[in-house]
């Protein structure tokens, strides 16, 4: 699959021998002929051979053709849903303010988020091909996290404190969806296609170790609050405990951001050769690599335009989806826990999940693990601190006081996944067990009640939330 890197210096670059007549002052001059990739395209300086399209600029028809075919069969099937995107946007502005309309708008925008996020992932993947392998994998994971960041920021700005419980649940739900649901399907896909799968300890140990540390950092503010709240033998009042927990959350966010920078330094600088070798070995396993290399590629301009268009659609859909969440909680009695832990993460992580499952099906378990665990690490060490710090700047009390149910679910999930990764191999049984654990959490979240003052918990709470929703809708549109 990626003998391209080892071949790049032998096949793509040609250096003629120096002529003795040109060495008068004892300096040897080398001429570098243009490089050509596997498809015979001249490689642009700074672009990796496998990412060279052989074209420049923007070609609408080729752009649409390449994006519709996508980079895998699952991803191309998702693109069939693209007509729903303009329909979902139009319905937001045309349907009346009724309970049935709220349900229709929520469902259409929920579905529309999948193809829009899928295109973000595709254009990010095409852009990543043009970069060195390790940087490309990190960039690809980062582009997948953009959808999540947009959703978190929209939730924070539109609902302020009222949406903080949903954001907290979505943070942990995103990690659980990656580590249990997506990783489970990767193990199942790889196991059914090729039997027992093996992966490198550098990928599994770094990912699982980081997630254990990140999980501890995420839940410690919640442990602090729950350990002290309600006690009568303390000098702190109940309100002061919450204020102190908020300060701890903000300090933890800064530390987690620093940890993420150290993680990037480890992966991109000090140990980049190790990860580069692992990913290249993984690419050699793909029997369809020649077909992948022969596929038409997007130009750099097309990647950027595709990212801008798809991110604009994702942002609009995220706003419309988020504005319907209070209505779903009040009118359809969907709990915040189920909305945040299950519904929101599943839709915003769809593109990343499809990519990782496709890699596992091709036997590339190291790349699949890099995307799954990398996305979880980014949620914990980058996206969560960002939303906490942005809330700090907006004077919104965005903290890490997670529900005990959410916290325990996260710690148990990290421990379960860590135990499965310890032996550096996987099979469909382990994958099935991870999916079953996720389903159990989903069932429990569905029946997890909201506070009395929130959503459908009481008429006053519902009226208050409904009034806030109307205010936000008028302010934004």
Wavefront OBJ file of the C-alpha trace (Angstrom):
o trace
v 0.000 0.000 0.000
v 2.590 2.530 0.790
v 5.751 1.316 -0.714
v 5.348 4.753 -2.286
v 7.427 6.309 0.518
v 10.280 3.885 0.090
v 10.010 4.181 -3.673
v 9.854 7.938 -3.705
v 13.624 8.330 -3.592
v 14.217 5.550 -6.126
v 11.427 5.794 -8.684
v 10.058 9.290 -8.444
v 13.328 11.237 -8.121
v 16.138 10.981 -10.628
v 19.545 12.567 -9.974
v 21.972 12.447 -12.925
v 25.653 11.999 -12.219
v 27.709 15.177 -12.043
v 29.842 16.090 -15.016
v 33.523 16.556 -14.138
v 33.658 19.617 -16.325
v 31.382 21.456 -13.931
v 33.539 20.990 -10.821
v 36.247 23.595 -11.400
v 36.160 24.971 -7.855
v 35.696 21.550 -6.236
v 31.914 21.984 -5.794
v 29.637 19.226 -7.027
v 26.345 20.397 -8.515
v 23.328 18.101 -8.747
v 20.393 18.495 -11.103
v 17.046 17.277 -9.812
v 14.669 16.085 -12.486
v 10.918 16.332 -11.847
v 9.295 13.566 -9.841
v 6.428 11.524 -11.292
v 3.983 9.436 -9.290
v 2.350 6.063 -9.954
v -0.124 7.596 -12.419
v 2.573 9.389 -14.388
v 1.637 12.796 -12.984
v 4.364 15.317 -12.330
v 4.581 15.781 -8.549
v 4.204 19.356 -7.354
v 6.949 20.413 -4.898
v 5.704 20.023 -1.329
v 3.001 17.483 -2.327
v 3.360 13.778 -1.589
v 3.281 11.534 -4.707
v 0.117 9.670 -3.674
v -1.760 12.944 -3.239
v -0.792 14.411 -6.616
v -3.866 14.859 -8.820
v -2.079 15.903 -11.995
v -4.402 18.911 -12.198
v -4.532 22.440 -10.829
v -7.355 24.781 -9.910
v -11.031 23.903 -9.560
v -12.940 21.675 -11.989
v -16.613 21.441 -10.886
v -17.516 18.243 -12.747
v -14.402 16.328 -11.643
v -14.869 17.658 -8.109
v -18.465 16.370 -7.935
v -17.513 13.033 -9.480
v -14.622 12.389 -7.094
v -16.514 13.493 -3.981
v -19.567 11.406 -4.857
v -17.494 8.246 -5.395
v -15.660 9.073 -2.156
v -12.847 6.920 -0.759
v -14.855 3.823 0.240
v -18.088 2.048 -0.603
v -19.694 2.925 2.752
v -18.806 6.577 2.317
v -20.197 6.672 -1.238
v -23.499 5.222 -0.005
v -23.722 8.024 2.550
v -23.411 10.603 -0.248
v -26.805 9.471 -1.553
v -28.238 11.436 1.396
v -26.869 14.774 0.128
v -30.256 15.920 -1.344
v -31.563 15.971 2.232
v -29.102 18.758 3.131
v -30.853 21.614 1.239
v -34.239 20.172 2.231
v -33.289 20.244 5.920
v -32.051 23.837 5.653
v -35.196 24.927 3.815
v -37.543 23.237 6.302
v -36.035 25.228 9.153
v -37.194 28.480 7.562
v -40.539 27.328 6.126
v -42.250 25.051 8.647
v -44.477 26.599 11.333
v -43.664 26.561 15.045
v -45.520 23.357 16.000
v -44.469 20.164 17.823
v -44.724 18.076 14.649
v -42.614 20.622 12.733
v -39.948 20.538 15.429
v -39.732 16.757 15.082
v -39.480 16.936 11.275
v -36.778 19.629 11.428
v -34.803 17.652 14.010
v -34.954 14.385 12.041
v -34.062 15.953 8.668
v -31.148 17.933 10.096
v -30.000 14.897 12.064
v -29.831 12.892 8.825
v -28.377 15.810 6.833
v -25.459 16.085 9.245
v -24.177 12.667 8.119
v -23.426 13.430 4.412
v -22.175 16.933 5.252
v -19.769 15.556 7.878
v -18.810 12.787 5.473
v -17.710 15.378 2.887
v -15.658 17.177 5.532
v -13.939 13.875 6.219
v -13.404 13.125 2.523
v -11.888 16.523 1.686
v -9.766 16.314 4.831
v -8.606 12.840 3.784
v -7.724 14.070 0.287
v -5.780 16.956 1.804
v -4.024 14.573 4.204
v -2.790 12.495 1.234
v -0.765 15.482 0.116
v 1.061 15.651 3.466
v 3.711 13.387 5.052
v 2.079 10.242 6.445
v 2.168 10.927 10.209
v 1.135 14.576 9.768
v -1.594 13.421 7.384
v -3.101 10.991 9.911
v -3.173 13.688 12.613
v -4.623 16.238 10.165
v -7.269 13.757 9.013
v -8.348 13.135 12.600
v -8.378 16.880 13.289
v -10.650 17.602 10.322
v -13.013 14.947 11.653
v -13.052 16.757 15.004
v -13.994 20.075 13.389
v -17.629 18.929 13.195
v -17.572 18.178 16.919
v -16.011 21.546 17.774
v -18.668 23.348 15.689
v -21.448 21.476 17.496
v -19.999 22.205 20.932
v -19.576 25.908 20.158
v -23.093 26.211 18.720
v -24.524 24.488 21.789
v -22.538 26.803 24.055
v -23.404 30.078 22.286
v -27.084 29.384 21.584
v -28.062 27.900 24.929
v -25.385 29.208 27.303
v -25.774 27.563 30.752
v -28.956 25.712 29.713
v -27.005 23.629 27.184
v -24.035 22.881 29.450
v -25.506 19.490 30.571
v -25.951 18.473 26.922
v -22.370 19.519 26.082
v -20.977 17.590 29.032
v -22.917 14.492 28.014
v -21.843 14.949 24.359
v -18.167 15.142 25.375
v -18.259 11.790 27.120
v -20.681 10.402 24.530
v -18.214 11.208 21.761
v -15.457 9.331 23.563
v -17.749 6.372 24.287
v -18.968 6.243 20.670
v -15.356 6.102 19.469
v -13.975 3.658 22.004
v -16.939 1.277 22.203
v -19.149 1.558 19.118
v -16.593 2.446 16.429
v -13.759 0.320 17.809
v -16.224 -2.535 18.265
v -17.292 -2.387 14.626
v -13.620 -2.164 13.593
v -12.846 -5.356 15.506
v -15.914 -7.068 14.026
v -15.133 -5.939 10.461
v -11.485 -6.928 10.712
v -12.309 -10.225 12.400
v -14.955 -11.259 9.870
v -12.733 -10.345 6.916
v -9.366 -11.646 8.066
v -9.825 -13.535 11.331
v -7.615 -12.422 14.212
v -6.142 -8.949 13.721
v -2.815 -7.725 15.109
v -1.658 -4.182 15.826
v 1.487 -2.444 17.069
v 1.945 -1.813 20.789
v 3.050 1.791 20.143
v -0.424 2.597 18.803
v -2.454 0.698 21.393
v -0.422 1.559 24.495
v -0.031 5.242 23.670
v -3.742 5.568 22.904
v -5.081 3.605 25.865
v -2.612 5.221 28.281
v -3.518 8.704 27.119
v -7.225 7.934 27.417
v -6.823 6.663 30.982
v -4.992 9.851 31.994
v -7.481 12.019 30.069
v -10.446 10.269 31.692
v -8.954 10.896 35.142
v -8.468 14.577 34.302
v -12.006 14.921 32.957
v -13.800 13.432 35.945
v -11.701 14.789 38.844
v -13.632 18.112 38.991
v -16.825 16.063 39.199
v -15.348 13.857 41.922
v -14.360 16.994 43.861
v -17.868 18.446 43.622
v -19.726 15.243 44.498
v -17.371 14.469 47.395
v -17.917 17.856 49.065
v -21.444 18.851 48.064
v -24.009 18.347 50.794
v -21.502 18.021 53.629
v -22.224 20.100 56.733
v -18.789 19.886 58.345
v -17.099 22.219 55.855
v -16.468 25.953 55.935
v -17.476 26.203 52.253
v -21.095 26.782 51.354
v -22.796 24.710 48.632
v -22.545 27.546 46.092
v -18.856 28.028 46.836
v -18.143 24.355 46.127
v -19.595 24.753 42.643
v -17.525 27.885 42.097
v -14.353 26.102 43.192
v -15.179 23.146 40.922
v -15.499 25.582 38.016
v -12.005 26.950 38.774
v -10.641 23.400 38.924
v -12.296 22.650 35.566
v -10.642 25.655 33.946
v -7.240 24.800 35.393
v -7.646 21.193 34.258
v -8.563 22.395 30.764
v -5.283 24.292 30.484
v -3.299 21.264 31.694
v -5.088 18.960 29.219
v -4.251 21.352 26.376
v -0.577 21.212 27.365
v -0.831 17.403 27.457
v -2.233 17.465 23.910
v 0.730 19.551 22.721
v 3.127 17.048 24.317
v 1.223 14.241 22.564
v 1.654 16.027 19.222
v 5.364 16.544 19.923
v 5.727 12.832 20.672
v 3.895 11.740 17.532
v 5.118 14.330 15.041
v 8.647 15.070 16.218
v 10.471 12.701 18.549
v 8.826 9.409 17.430
v 7.608 10.313 13.945
v 9.863 7.707 12.304
v 8.334 4.946 14.425
v 4.747 5.912 13.557
v 5.712 6.481 9.913
v 7.091 2.937 9.690
v 4.008 1.472 11.389
v 1.608 3.216 9.009
v 3.656 2.214 5.970
v 3.659 -1.427 7.033
v -0.091 -1.194 7.474
v -0.523 0.166 3.970
v 1.359 -2.803 2.510
v -1.396 -5.074 3.858
v -4.086 -3.462 1.701
v -4.558 -5.731 -1.326
v -6.538 -3.022 -3.136
v -3.815 -0.425 -2.730
v -3.166 -0.265 -6.475
v -6.813 0.614 -7.093
v -6.673 3.301 -4.400
v -3.565 4.849 -5.927
v -5.108 4.839 -9.399
v -8.223 6.741 -8.304
v -8.527 10.386 -9.414
v -7.530 12.850 -6.683
v -8.798 16.285 -5.724
v -6.536 19.255 -6.309
v -5.393 21.364 -3.363
v -7.851 24.093 -4.424
v -10.716 21.579 -4.625
v -9.873 20.239 -1.149
v -10.032 23.743 0.335
v -13.265 24.667 -1.501
v -14.845 21.339 -0.520
v -13.902 21.882 3.126
v -15.347 25.409 3.117
v -18.651 24.325 1.521
v -19.108 21.258 3.723
v -18.121 23.133 6.896
v -20.641 25.877 6.058
v -23.350 23.210 5.669
v -22.263 21.495 8.884
v -22.392 24.791 10.789
v -25.902 25.628 9.545
v -27.192 22.126 10.231
v -25.579 22.176 13.688
v -27.375 25.421 14.552
v -30.743 24.109 13.329
v -30.235 20.787 15.100
v -29.234 22.381 18.384
v -32.217 24.764 18.341
v -34.534 21.743 18.260
v -32.946 19.953 21.231
v -35.051 21.756 23.895
v -38.199 20.881 21.935
v -37.167 17.225 21.749
v -36.494 17.176 25.496
v -39.776 18.897 26.386
v -42.196 17.563 23.768
v -40.756 14.109 23.048
v -39.358 13.511 26.548
v -35.877 12.557 25.321
v -33.466 12.877 28.239
v -30.378 15.092 28.124
v -28.290 12.002 28.864
v -29.569 10.135 25.800
v -29.402 13.232 23.605
v -25.812 14.025 24.614
v -24.363 10.563 25.182
v -25.916 8.832 22.164
v -27.725 10.919 19.519
v -25.349 13.872 19.095
v -22.062 11.845 19.082
v -23.363 9.197 16.667
v -24.243 11.749 13.997
v -21.189 14.004 14.351
v -18.759 11.067 14.402
v -20.312 9.217 11.444
v -17.593 10.144 8.913
v -14.719 9.121 11.200
v -16.445 5.842 12.009
v -16.933 4.961 8.331
v -13.259 5.641 7.585
v -11.978 3.563 10.506
v -14.312 0.634 9.767
v -13.218 0.642 6.111
v -9.555 0.542 7.187
v -10.255 -2.346 9.569
v -12.055 -4.225 6.786
v -8.887 -3.865 4.671
v -6.812 -5.268 7.543
v -5.197 -1.936 8.415
v -5.804 -2.151 12.140
v -3.000 0.254 13.089
v -4.493 3.001 10.936
v -7.991 2.202 12.223
v -6.769 2.366 15.830
v -4.909 5.606 15.097
v -8.122 7.207 13.872
v -10.344 5.801 16.651
v -8.033 6.441 19.588
v -6.724 9.659 18.025
v -10.264 11.038 17.769
v -10.937 10.102 21.397
v -7.699 11.749 22.521
v -8.561 14.917 20.580
v -12.016 15.082 22.161
v -10.571 14.708 25.652
v -7.390 16.779 25.337
v -8.323 19.388 22.719
v -12.061 19.831 22.113
v -13.121 19.690 25.760
v -10.507 22.203 26.986
v -11.406 24.486 24.071
v -15.104 24.583 24.927
v -14.313 25.145 28.634
v -11.919 28.014 27.823
v -14.331 29.583 25.293
v -17.068 29.404 27.917
v -14.675 31.073 30.348
v -14.110 33.892 27.864
v -17.876 34.285 27.306
v -18.495 34.235 31.070
v -20.461 30.977 30.785
v -20.070 28.426 33.569
v -18.909 25.583 31.313
v -17.361 23.135 33.749
v -16.526 19.434 33.999
v -19.094 18.482 36.636
v -20.175 15.349 34.819
v -22.995 13.180 36.101
v -21.846 10.211 38.178
v -23.489 7.910 35.623
v -21.478 9.484 32.781
v -18.217 9.443 34.733
v -18.491 5.812 35.758
v -19.443 4.829 32.193
v -16.320 6.567 30.860
v -13.906 4.989 33.351
v -15.350 1.507 32.830
v -15.191 1.934 29.041
v -11.530 2.985 29.184
v -10.697 -0.011 31.385
v -12.575 -2.444 29.125
v -10.914 -1.142 25.959
v -7.501 -1.124 27.648
v -7.883 -4.784 28.611
v -8.771 -5.709 25.016
v -5.806 -3.792 23.591
v -3.277 -5.237 26.015
v -2.583 -8.427 24.014
v -2.052 -6.460 20.735
v -4.645 -8.491 18.831
v -8.398 -8.440 18.272
v -11.252 -10.546 16.927
v -14.965 -10.230 16.245
v -15.887 -11.524 19.716
v -14.112 -8.621 21.427
v -15.710 -6.231 18.938
v -19.172 -7.616 19.639
v -18.631 -7.240 23.384
v -17.640 -3.572 22.959
v -20.817 -2.929 20.943
v -22.928 -4.686 23.588
v -21.408 -2.492 26.313
v -22.295 0.601 24.258
v -25.887 -0.611 23.782
v -26.223 -1.188 27.535
v -25.062 2.382 28.201
v -27.496 3.651 25.530
v -30.433 1.848 27.167
v -29.519 3.228 30.582
v -29.107 6.737 29.140
v -32.529 6.541 27.485
v -34.180 6.042 30.881
v -31.912 8.447 32.751
v -34.172 11.237 34.105
v -33.594 14.974 33.769
v -33.713 17.325 36.784
v -37.205 18.487 37.755
v -36.537 22.078 36.648
v -35.233 21.008 33.223
v -37.075 20.108 30.031
v -40.120 17.984 30.560
v -39.564 17.718 34.275
v -42.192 20.328 35.042
v -44.491 22.817 33.386
v -42.601 25.807 34.662
v -39.314 24.393 33.554
v -40.747 23.569 30.138
v -42.200 27.044 29.695
v -38.955 28.659 30.743
v -36.925 26.507 28.376
v -39.402 27.141 25.588
v -39.098 30.890 26.144
v -35.318 30.670 25.996
v -35.528 28.672 22.781
v -37.755 31.243 21.126
v -35.375 33.993 22.190
v -32.373 32.181 20.708
v -34.194 31.498 17.439
v -35.101 35.182 17.075
v -31.576 36.272 17.902
v -29.894 33.998 15.351
v -32.490 34.015 12.550
l 1 2 3 4 5 6 7 8 9 10 11 12 13 14 15 16 17 18 19 20 21 22 23 24 25 26 27 28 29 30 31 32 33 34 35 36 37 38 39 40 41 42 43 44 45 46 47 48 49 50 51 52 53 54 55 56 57 58 59 60 61 62 63 64 65 66 67 68 69 70 71 72 73 74 75 76 77 78 79 80 81 82 83 84 85 86 87 88 89 90 91 92 93 94 95 96 97 98 99 100 101 102 103 104 105 106 107 108 109 110 111 112 113 114 115 116 117 118 119 120 121 122 123 124 125 126 127 128 129 130 131 132 133 134 135 136 137 138 139 140 141 142 143 144 145 146 147 148 149 150 151 152 153 154 155 156 157 158 159 160 161 162 163 164 165 166 167 168 169 170 171 172 173 174 175 176 177 178 179 180 181 182 183 184 185 186 187 188 189 190 191 192 193 194 195 196 197 198 199 200 201 202 203 204 205 206 207 208 209 210 211 212 213 214 215 216 217 218 219 220 221 222 223 224 225 226 227 228 229 230 231 232 233 234 235 236 237 238 239 240 241 242 243 244 245 246 247 248 249 250 251 252 253 254 255 256 257 258 259 260 261 262 263 264 265 266 267 268 269 270 271 272 273 274 275 276 277 278 279 280 281 282 283 284 285 286 287 288 289 290 291 292 293 294 295 296 297 298 299 300 301 302 303 304 305 306 307 308 309 310 311 312 313 314 315 316 317 318 319 320 321 322 323 324 325 326 327 328 329 330 331 332 333 334 335 336 337 338 339 340 341 342 343 344 345 346 347 348 349 350 351 352 353 354 355 356 357 358 359 360 361 362 363 364 365 366 367 368 369 370 371 372 373 374 375 376 377 378 379 380 381 382 383 384 385 386 387 388 389 390 391 392 393 394 395 396 397 398 399 400 401 402 403 404 405 406 407 408 409 410 411 412 413 414 415 416 417 418 419 420 421 422 423 424 425 426 427 428 429 430 431 432 433 434 435 436 437 438 439 440 441 442 443 444 445 446 447 448 449 450 451 452 453 454 455 456 457 458 459 460 461 462 463 464 465 466 467 468 469 470 471 472 473 474 475 476 477
